């Protein structure tokens, strides 16, 4: 956990505040966790957040962090405050919440199909991630382009608190889900074909996720974020007892990274003198002065 405190006297708008962030495991990513005071507080102001965020961006760049994430409520003032420091939205989400998933499962006859992820699933997971996630989101999550997109790394938590499960049917990987447990409930992430007309595979993933939670005796509520590119999930979520909870925006700031590369250096152009052609030189001939005839004539007369 990283904490930065701002105290400033003699300023009309900026007095004090603090920022908390964390580095995401061993990756070159960080996430903003808390900014205070809130912008609607009596002493809150966007300038306080701007100073704290600008300082953290400077520190993160020196620490070789490549991406900084922020998760903000979908409100113009909050989004614009982050945007002023270089953060960009890459997806908007509606968070749904389910208080009692057992009620839905008791009405269903479900067999356990999910199992924890293993190394043999990695190639299929990368393909599933490319298929279910737009390129702009993959780039924001630092998972490469269409050719080498890796599956996003999970939270740096103990295995009993954060598990990635896969579901295979007939040997084919049909979906995956991750469950992160805390004292406040369970956070559910899901990767599957949300554009399938019948939503059969998505329903199976929700069934398996809630069944795993029940078998492990994890207490709710369960939270699930529907991104703007996952249209059509609302009806499925209502079937499992979920209801909308809040709207938020996922933002990212890509850090400038200095790269040392060898480049060919062009030699400076030197202008050469033109060729000198030797030639003969003759000084101009001097013309001899002639005697004035009038002088000689007067001399002859005198004699």
Buried (B, 14 or more C-beta within 10 A) or exposed (E): EBEBEBEEEEEEEBBEBBBBBEBBEEBBBBBBBEBBBEBEEEEBBBBBBBBBBEEBBEBBBEEEBBBBBBEBEBBEEBBEBBBBBBBEBBBBBBBBBBEEBEEBBEEEEEEEBBEEBEEEBEEBBBEBBBEBBBEEBBBBBBBBEEEEBBBBBBEEEEEEEBBBBBBBEEEEBBBBBBBBBEEEBBBBBBBBBBEEEEBEBBBBBBBBBBBBBBEEEBEBBBBBBBBBBBEEBBEBBEEBBBEEBEEBBBBBBBBEEEEEEEEEEEEEEEEEEEEEEEEEEEEEEEEEEEEEEEEEEEEEEEE
